[in-house]
Amino acid sequence: MERGKLYVQYGSGPFSAPPGWKNFDASPTLRLQQLPLIGSLLKKRMHVAFHPDVLQGDIITGLPGIGENSCDGVYCSHVLEHLSYEDCLTAIRNTYRILKPGGYFRCVLPDLETAARKYIDNLHGEDREANVKFMEETLLGRQQRQRGIRQLVQSAFGNREHLYMWDHISLAHQLQKAGFRKVRRCTFNDAADGMFRLVEEKTRFNNAVALEAAK
């Protein structure tokens, strides 16, 4: 972390904990894995272990230890689509709140427009499984109803499904409504602040909504 500067990533997942960043995740799995005895057992059974530098924190309710106007940069990748519409707007407002004036927020998430265009193209090609491909790509539906304790537990502690999808225009509008300025489409590693190069992953920008905004 640059001296005197604070960079925050939320929804980091198990493996993304770049140096110089405070990395948060709200996963119940992370909370369980941090328990003294049961945590080590869960790591073995679930085959997923969060990086030890990942902290428990939810952007919706507020990240612990992160104050208003405190962050020079905030980043999230493939997180906002897992939030409901209202929770996503709350996350955007809270992101704006914790940024310093002049600080930057960059976010990456699956693009609804790209998926919709593929769906229409498949329909025009009379693809009989066009709907299946669309639902699988967007993760907006389930092929089976969750039954049994094991499936219910996996559903509760996982976060695979998408709750709401966005395109560039719609998400940019919400960023502007929250007070952000200089909202623009961005690409992998094109941030002026080099700290973002430590946290961004190129494959996550494929078929994605990628936006940068300043406070």
GIJO-V380566 format. One record per run of one state. SS is the DSSP state (~ for helix, > for strand, _ for the rest). FROM is the first residue (numbers start at 1). TO is the last residue. If there is no record, write none. Layout:
SS & FROM & TO
SS & FROM & TO
This chain:
_ & 1 & 6
> & 7 & 10
_ & 11 & 21
> & 22 & 25
_ & 26 & 27
~ & 28 & 33
_ & 34 & 37
~ & 38 & 46
_ & 47 & 53
> & 54 & 56
_ & 57 & 57
> & 58 & 58
_ & 59 & 61
> & 62 & 62
_ & 63 & 70
> & 71 & 77
_ & 78 & 79
~ & 80 & 82
_ & 83 & 84
~ & 85 & 98
> & 99 & 111
~ & 112 & 124
_ & 125 & 129
~ & 130 & 138
_ & 139 & 147
~ & 148 & 157
_ & 158 & 165
> & 166 & 166
_ & 167 & 167
~ & 168 & 177
_ & 178 & 180
> & 181 & 185
_ & 186 & 193
~ & 194 & 198
_ & 199 & 201
~ & 202 & 205
_ & 206 & 207
> & 208 & 214
_ & 215 & 215
